[in-house]
Amino acid sequence: MGEVVGIEQGMRRMTEAAAIRFLEIGCRSISRSLDFYRGLLGFRPVAEEPGVCWLDAGKAMLKLVEVPTGDLGGWAADDLQCGMRHFGMRVGDVDAHAARLREAGVAFTTEPRDAHGGVRIAFFTDPDGALLELVAGSVEHDEVCAPELVERDRALHASLTPESDPVFDHVAVTAPDMEQALDFYVRAAGAEVIGRLRFEDDPRGLVITNLQLGPARLELLSFTRDTDPNPWNAGQARLGLRTLGFTVTEHRSAVETLTQAGAGAVMRPSPDPLLIDPDGLPLTVTTR
């Protein structure tokens, strides 16, 4: 009985404190990526050390890590592949930002278009192949689970102008088993389900479940089609989307809770433990 109580208490502490703090992105050149993320997207550098630069992206941070000899590590432009799929930024006007980026030579993989959920979106890549998304509009979920969070999203959209710099909005992740993913991120990590989007016309059976983790969101993608495994492994010198960073109140109880919920063994000790979620997604756990 005591062990069960201890685990439950750990989960409550995670619920109170867990939040997306940063997204780590691998790049071949810090200076080139700074020209892109600071010069074109407007994110503000807040700390720098050899081979690493931290940028304030609004709701969370970006951590640029220089990996001169790396590659995308098997990442494919197919959402049926599990793991991190893209980094989403909220803007006031997708078309205005797309035009500005296009003039600077940025190539778009998906031109601006209206999407299910009442939003307008566009996709493009950073200089090293990380997939990025611009989103304008407040999401109109097919199934609303947290009306207050939907209202907060509407207020954010209303506050943005066409000239507003992009703001960190979400990280999209494909999960092979949605129930397992929700059990991990909601029950253990303390996320709140905002709502769901059901893409009835998608032959892959796409459902997006949006989760709130602190100020930013985790966009969980699930499919009725079979998915491919996440190609990430600890030995890669990987470019693109690398790890997702969480803040917690205390490392030990957080790591215990997450491992009890199915995370893999800790791959890096304190001060910032690295562990793997049940579907192979690397997570860095930090304290405030």
C-alpha positions in Angstrom: 0.0 0.0 0.0 2.8 2.4 0.9 4.4 2.0 -2.5 1.2 2.8 -4.3 0.6 5.9 -2.2 4.1 7.1 -3.0 3.6 6.7 -6.7 0.3 8.6 -6.6 1.9 11.4 -4.6 4.7 11.6 -7.2 2.0 11.9 -9.9 0.3 14.8 -8.1 3.6 16.7 -7.9 4.1 16.2 -11.6 0.6 17.4 -12.3 1.3 20.7 -10.4 4.6 21.5 -12.1 5.2 19.7 -15.5 5.5 22.0 -18.5 7.2 22.1 -21.8 10.3 24.3 -21.3 12.2 23.9 -24.5 12.7 22.1 -27.8 16.2 21.1 -28.7 17.1 21.5 -32.4 20.4 20.2 -33.9 22.1 22.4 -36.5 25.3 22.3 -38.5 26.2 25.9 -37.7 25.0 28.0 -34.8 25.7 31.2 -36.6 23.6 30.1 -39.7 20.8 28.9 -37.5 20.8 32.2 -35.5 20.4 34.1 -38.8 17.3 32.0 -39.4 15.7 31.8 -36.0 16.6 35.2 -34.8 16.9 37.1 -38.0 13.9 35.7 -39.8 11.6 34.4 -37.0 12.4 37.0 -34.4 13.3 34.7 -31.5 15.6 36.4 -28.9 18.9 34.9 -27.8 19.1 34.7 -24.0 22.2 32.6 -23.3 25.1 31.2 -25.3 28.0 28.8 -24.8 30.3 27.0 -27.2 28.1 25.0 -29.5 24.8 25.9 -27.7 22.5 28.8 -28.0 19.2 29.4 -26.1 16.4 31.4 -27.7 13.3 32.9 -26.1 10.4 31.8 -28.4 7.5 33.1 -26.2 5.8 30.2 -24.5 8.9 28.1 -24.3 12.6 28.1 -25.4 14.5 26.8 -28.3 17.9 25.2 -27.6 20.1 25.2 -30.7 22.9 22.6 -30.5 25.7 22.5 -33.0 26.2 19.1 -34.6 28.7 19.8 -37.5 28.7 16.2 -38.9 25.2 15.1 -38.1 22.2 14.3 -40.3 18.4 13.8 -39.7 19.0 10.4 -38.2 16.4 8.5 -40.3 13.7 11.1 -39.8 11.3 11.0 -42.7 8.7 13.5 -44.0 5.8 11.1 -43.2 3.6 11.5 -40.2 3.1 7.8 -40.0 6.7 7.7 -38.6 6.6 7.9 -34.8 8.4 10.6 -32.9 8.6 14.4 -33.2 7.1 15.5 -36.5 7.2 19.3 -36.5 7.5 22.5 -34.4 4.5 24.8 -34.6 4.5 28.6 -34.2 1.4 30.8 -33.8 1.2 33.9 -36.0 -1.4 36.5 -36.7 -1.3 36.1 -40.5 0.2 33.0 -42.1 0.3 34.5 -45.7 2.1 37.7 -44.6 4.8 35.7 -42.8 5.1 33.2 -45.6 5.6 36.0 -48.2 8.3 37.5 -46.0 10.1 34.2 -45.6 9.8 33.3 -49.2 11.5 36.6 -50.2 14.3 35.5 -47.9 14.7 32.3 -49.9 12.9 29.9 -47.5 11.4 26.9 -49.3 7.9 25.8 -48.3 6.9 22.1 -48.2 3.2 23.1 -47.9 2.0 26.5 -49.1 -0.5 28.5 -47.0 -3.9 26.8 -46.9 -7.0 26.5 -44.8 -7.0 23.3 -42.6 -9.6 21.4 -40.6 -10.2 23.0 -37.3 -10.6 26.6 -38.6 -6.9 27.4 -38.9 -4.7 28.5 -41.7 -1.3 26.7 -41.9 1.9 26.5 -43.9 5.0 24.2 -43.5 8.7 24.9 -44.3 12.1 23.7 -43.1 14.9 25.3 -41.3 18.5 25.3 -42.9 19.1 21.8 -41.6 15.8 20.1 -42.5 13.7 20.5 -39.3 10.1 20.8 -40.2 8.3 24.0 -39.0 4.7 25.1 -39.1 3.0 28.5 -39.1 -0.5 28.5 -37.7 -3.1 31.3 -37.6 -6.5 31.2 -36.0 -7.9 29.6 -32.9 -8.4 25.8 -33.2 -12.1 24.7 -33.4 -12.0 21.2 -32.0 -14.5 18.5 -33.0 -14.5 17.4 -29.4 -13.8 20.0 -26.7 -12.5 18.7 -23.3 -11.3 21.9 -21.7 -13.5 25.0 -22.7 -11.3 27.4 -20.6 -8.2 26.4 -22.6 -10.1 26.9 -25.8 -11.0 30.4 -24.7 -7.4 31.1 -23.8 -6.4 30.0 -27.3 -9.0 32.4 -28.8 -7.7 35.3 -26.7 -4.1 34.6 -27.9 -5.1 34.6 -31.5 -7.1 37.9 -31.0 -3.9 39.5 -29.5 -1.7 38.8 -32.5 -1.3 41.2 -35.4 0.0 40.4 -38.9 3.3 41.9 -37.8 3.6 40.0 -34.6 6.7 37.7 -34.4 6.0 33.9 -34.3 5.3 32.4 -30.9 6.1 28.9 -29.7 2.8 27.0 -29.9 3.2 23.3 -30.1 5.4 20.3 -30.8 3.7 17.6 -32.9 4.4 13.9 -32.0 3.0 10.7 -33.7 2.1 8.0 -31.2 1.4 4.4 -32.2 -1.0 3.9 -29.3 -3.0 7.0 -28.3 -4.3 5.5 -25.1 -0.8 4.6 -23.9 0.4 8.1 -24.8 -2.5 9.8 -22.9 -1.9 7.5 -19.9 1.7 8.7 -19.9 1.3 12.4 -20.6 -2.0 13.0 -18.8 -1.8 10.6 -15.8 1.9 10.8 -15.2 3.1 14.1 -16.7 0.0 16.1 -15.7 -1.0 17.3 -19.2 -4.6 18.5 -19.7 -6.6 17.4 -22.8 -7.8 20.5 -24.7 -9.8 18.7 -27.4 -9.6 16.5 -30.5 -9.7 16.9 -34.2 -11.0 14.1 -36.3 -10.0 14.1 -40.0 -12.8 12.1 -41.5 -11.5 12.5 -45.1 -8.0 11.3 -44.2 -7.6 7.7 -45.4 -5.0 7.1 -42.7 -7.6 7.8 -40.0 -5.9 10.8 -38.5 -6.9 12.1 -35.1 -5.1 15.0 -33.4 -5.4 15.3 -29.6 -4.2 18.6 -28.2 -2.6 18.6 -24.8 -1.7 21.5 -22.6 1.7 21.2 -20.8 2.4 24.6 -19.2 2.0 27.5 -21.6 2.7 25.4 -24.7 0.9 22.4 -26.3 1.8 18.9 -27.3 -0.1 17.9 -30.5 -0.5 14.1 -30.4 -1.1 12.5 -33.8 -2.7 9.0 -34.0 -3.8 6.9 -37.0 -5.8 3.8 -37.7 -3.1 2.8 -40.2 0.0 1.1 -38.9 2.8 3.5 -37.9 6.6 3.2 -38.4 8.9 3.2 -35.3 10.7 6.3 -34.1 14.2 6.1 -35.6 15.8 8.1 -32.7 18.7 6.5 -30.8 21.0 7.7 -28.2 24.2 7.3 -30.3 23.1 9.7 -33.1 24.7 13.0 -34.0 21.3 14.1 -35.0 20.2 17.3 -36.8 16.6 18.6 -36.6 14.2 18.0 -33.8 16.2 16.2 -31.0 14.6 16.3 -27.5 11.7 17.8 -25.7 12.5 19.5 -22.3 10.1 19.4 -19.4 10.3 21.5 -16.2 9.3 19.8 -12.9 9.6 20.7 -9.3 12.0 17.9 -8.3 14.0 15.5 -10.4 13.8 12.3 -8.3 10.1 12.1 -7.9 9.5 13.2 -11.5 11.8 10.5 -12.9 10.3 7.9 -10.6 6.8 8.8 -11.7 7.6 8.8 -15.4 9.5 5.5 -15.3 6.6 3.9 -13.3 4.3 5.1 -16.2 6.4 3.4 -18.8 9.4 5.6 -19.6 12.6 3.9 -20.4 15.6 3.9 -18.1 17.4 7.2 -17.4 20.1 7.7 -20.1 21.8 10.7 -18.5 22.0 11.4 -14.8 21.3 14.7 -13.0 21.3 17.7 -13.2 19.1 17.2 -16.3 18.1 13.6 -16.7 17.4 12.2 -20.2 14.8 9.5 -20.4 12.6 8.0 -23.2 8.8 8.0 -23.2 7.0 4.7 -23.9 7.1 5.4 -27.7 10.8 6.2 -28.0 10.6 10.0 -27.6 13.6 11.5 -25.7 12.7 13.8 -22.8 15.0 16.0 -20.8 13.8 16.7 -17.3 14.8 20.0 -15.7 13.9 21.9 -12.6 12.7 25.5 -12.6 
